[in-house]
Amino acid sequence: MKDAFIRSFDENTPQAQRVLMRREIEAIDGTPGVHYVHVLLPHYPWTLDRAGHDSPPIISWYSFVQSDPERAGFDFRSRVLHQMHARQLSAVDELVEGLLTRLRSLPTWDATTLVVTSDHGLNLMPPDIGRNPITERNREAALRVPLFIKAPGQTTGAVRDDRADTVDVLPSLVDLLDVSLASADEEWTFDGHSLYDGSEPTSQRVVTSDVAGLDALARRQAARFPRGDGWRGLAAVGRHGTLVGEQVAGLRVGAPSELTAAWDDRMKFDDLTVANQPGPPVVAGTVSDERGARPSSDLLVAINGRVAGVAGGYRPSGDGGGLSFVGYVADLYRDGDNDVRLYEVERRARSVVLHRVQT
């Protein structure tokens, strides 16, 4: 058995976990055996994109989950965390895809048994962000995990509506592989049951709810990201999300805004080589006006002439320099220098007018 259970401090970053997972995939050579990998993804910090590019986290998860849900900007910033988690989840999808490609290329694929699952979920919907503690409002997301099983000889996929628990994985494998665990000295018993022999669950659920709870969670998440699940849908949130993806040149731009803004020192937009290190997926900075008023709505972020996302989540910056903001943006960066602009949005009866914010 090759055990890649990786928890050392130096190898605990998402990028290192990705590299180690790929190393384990490449080590599979078709020789019959057992390969076991426990990879800490998509664990925080959420810094990876699908291609494995790394970027610094702009919002601290650990301090965020301890913050007050009534604090200014909480809902908006929790959605940015959700966007970053989804982005890193795409890196996990790429790793699983790479694993499947590798296994399918080997002569042992038909006889291979594959299990992909997780040890816990995570709630990213306010107010009870996280999973510590488990509450009535976060358990649907925090306690549910994916479970994918490819059986020997299986050629097509199917979705099973049966109840399944993580304790059912081992007896299911024993059943699928027709393994005998009987011995003269010891009798094996399982906490779970096989998902393939028609048997009923052997244990009571510790925590459970009916399908209505899961349906409600799915609807809440869909409402949070109502415009699809592609790059545009993930960035196109809030009232101004309909403008994400549009060319600024095709929109009406009015007089400059009275707002002024300054980018966070961590924002690097110039001298990029996007194949190795694209621009920041989360932009951050401070915004203010001469009256000290709060912007009336979210701002638009445009990258190289195209609306890439919305920025908001306003709260006092802490240094007396206006309000801080954050925003998740689609990757519209290019090699070299990039033109990144902020726009205030004015909605009139039949039109939308953008006002550029000086940065």
N, C-alpha and C positions, 0 to 999 in steps of 0.2 A: 504494500500500500504506500502510495506517495502522499504524504500529509503536508499540505501547504497552509496549515493553520498559522496565520501570520499576525502576531500581536506585538512584536518588538517596537520600541519607540521610533527607531530610525526608519522603519519600513511601514509606518502607520499612515502615511499621507495617501490621498486618493491616487496620485500619480504613481507612487511606488506600488500600491496595491494593483493597479492596472498592469504595470510592467510584470509583476510577479505572476499575475493570472495568465498573461500571455505566455510567459515562460513555461508555466505548467501545461498550457494547451499545446505548445510546440513540442513538449516532451512526450506526448502520447504518440506512440509509433506503431500501434496495431498489435503489439504483444498483449495477449490476454492478461488482465490484471484489474486491480481496483485503483481508481484515481479519485482522491478526495481533496476538494479545495474549499476552504472557508475564507472568502474574501470580504473585506470590510468596505463594501460598496453596495448601495450608494450612500454610505455613511457621511455625516458632516465631517469636514467642511465641503460644501458643494462647489467645487472649483473646476470640474472637468466638462468639456463638451464631447460630442460623439466621437470626434477624431482623437480625443485624448489630450487636447490642449488644456493647459492649466492657467488659472487666473486667481488672483488673491480674493478672498471673501471680503465683501464690503460691509456686510451686516454680521455681527457676532451672534451665532445661534444661542450659545450658552447664556449670554447676558439677556438675549431677547426673550427666551422662554420664562425668565424670571421677572419680566417687566409687567406693568399694569395694563390689562386690556383696554382700560379707559384712557390710556396715555395717547396724546396726539399722534396720529400717523400709524397707529398699531395695525389696523386692518390692511392698509396699503403695504406696509413693510412686511407683514406676514405673507402677503401675496407674492412679494418679491422673493422671499425665502422659498415659497412653493414653486416659483418659476425656476429658481436655481436648482432645486431638487429635481425637477423634471428634466432639466438640462443634463444633470449628471446621470440621471436614470438612463438617458440615451447612450451614455458611455457604457453602462452595464449591458444594455441591449446589444451594443456592438461586440462586447466580449462574448456574450452568449451566442451571437451569430457566428463569431469566429470559432467558437467551440464546436458548433454544429457543422460548420464547413470542414473543419479538421476531421471530425468523426466520420462524416459522410465520404471523405476521400479515402478512407481505410477499408480494407476487405472485411473487417470485423463489424462494420456498421449494422448490418441486419441483425446480428446477434447481440448488439450493444443494448444495455439498459442505462438510461440516463434519468437522473432526478435533479431538478432545480427547485430550490425552495429558500426560505428565509427564516431567521429565528424570531423576528418581530416586525411589526409594521411601524408606522409613524403618522401621527395626526398633524396636518398642516393647516387645518381650518380653525379660526378663532372661535371662542375665546380660549379653550383649553389646549393650547399648542403643545405638541410633544407627546410623551407617554408616561411621564413621572409627575404626578401620580396618574393612574388610570381612573377616569371618571365616566359617568354616564354619557358625557358629551364627546369623549374622544375614543372610546373603546372600539367603535366600529372600525376605525382606521388603524388604531394602535395594535390591535390584537389579530387582525386578519393578515395572512401572508399568502404569497403565490405558491402554487404547487403544480409543477409540470413533470409528468412522468412519460418517458418513451419506453415502451416494453419491447422485448425481443420480437422481431418479426413485424412490428407495427409499421404501417406504411402511410396511414392517414391519421389526422388529428380529430379529436372530439372533445367537447366540453361536457364534463360530468357535473350534474347538479347534486350529487350525493354529498352528505356531510363528510368532511374529512378533517382530521387533526394531525398534527405533526407526529404524534405517537403511532399513527397508522403507516408511516413510511416504511419502517423496518419490516413489519409483518407482510406488507405488500411486496417488498423485494424478495423476501423468503418464498412467498407464494409464486411470484413471477419466475423466479429462477429455479423453482422446484428443489429447494435446499432442505435437507433434513437436519434438524438441530437436536434430535434425540440422542441421548447417550446413556450409558449404564449408570453413571454417577449423578446426573443432573437432569432435571426436567425443565425445559424452557417454557416460560409463560410471557405473554406480551401485555403491555398496558393498552395497546391499540388492537386493531384487527385489519385483515387484508381488505383492500378496496376492490379486489378482483374476484373474490370467491362467493359473493352474494351474502356474506354474513352481515349481521347487524352490529353497530357500535357496542363495544363491551364496557364503556365507561360513560358516566354522565358528564355533560358539559359543565365546566366550572363557570364559564361566563358565556352567555348566549343571548341572542335576540332573534326576532323573526326577520324575514326578508325585507320587511318595511324599513327597518333601521338601515340596512345596506342601501336600499333604494334611495332613502333620504340623503345619505352621504353622497351617493353618486350624483344626485340632482344638485346638491349644494356645490359640488366641485364643478359640475358642468356650468352652473350659473356664474361661477367665478371666472371661467374661461369659455365664454359663449361663442367664440368665433373660430372653432376648429382646433385641431391638435398639431398643426404644422408650425413652422417657425413663426409665421405671421399670427396664427391663433394664440400662441403662447405669449406673444408681446402685445397683442391687440386687446387690451383690457380697459375697463372703465368706460366712461362716457365718450371719450375721444378715441377709443380703440378702433372705431370704424375708419379712421384716417391712417392707421398704420399700414404701410406698404405703398401709400400714395407718393407720387413725385410732388415735391413742394412747388415746382414750376407749374403744375397743373392746378394748384390751389390759389385762392386769393390771399395775397400778402399785403397788409395795410401798413400804417405808420409803425415805427419802432415802439416797443412796449416801454412803459415807465419802469419796469422791473430791471434790475441788474443782477447778474449771477457770477459766481466764481466756481470753477471746477475744483474738486478735491485734488490734493497733491498726488494721489495715487492714480489719477486718470492719465493714461498715456495714449494719445491719439496719433502721434507723429512717428515717423521713421519705423513703421511697422513692417514686419515680414509675416504675412498672415498664414503662410504655410507652416511656420514654426511657432508663432505667438500672435494670435489675433488681438484685436482691441478688447477693452473691458466689456463683459456682458452686462454689468451693472454700472451705470453712471451715478455719480454722486457729487454733491456740491452744496453751496448755499445760495439763497435768493433773497432779495430785499428790494424795497423801494424807499423813496424819500420819506414817505409817511409812516413807514414801518408796518404797512398793511400786509395781510396774508394774501397770496394769490387766490383768485376767486375759484380756480379749479386746477386740475392737473395740467402740467406743461407737456408739450410734445417735444420729442428728441428726434432730430433729423441727422442722418449720417450720409454725407456725400450726396445731398440733395433729395434723399428719400426718407419719409417718416419711418423711424425704426422702433419707436416705443413711446411710452408715457412716463413722466416723472412726477412724483408727489410724495406723500407720506410726510408732510411738513411737520417739523417740531423745532423748538429753539435749538440753535446750533451749539449753545453752551459757552461761546466766547463773545457773545454780544454782537455777532456779525450777521444777523438776520436769521433765516430759517434754513435748516438743512433739508435736503431732498435726496431721494434715490429713485432709480428707475431701471427696470430690465429692458434691454434693447436687443433686437435681432442683429445678427452678425452681418452687417453691411459694410464692414471695413475693407480697405484695399491696401495693397503694398504702398509704403511710403507715407506721406502725410495725409491726414483725413480731415475733412471739413465737418465738424460736429457742432450743431446749433440747437438752441432752445427757442421754442415759440410759445407765447401766450395765445390762448384760443378764445376768440370772441364769437359766440353763436348768436346770429340774428335770426329773424323769422324764417327766411328762406336761404340763408347762406352761412358760411363759416369763414371767418377772417382770421388769419394768423398775424401775430405781431412779434417780430424777432426780439428776443431778450439779449441785451448786451452781455457778453462774457469776456 
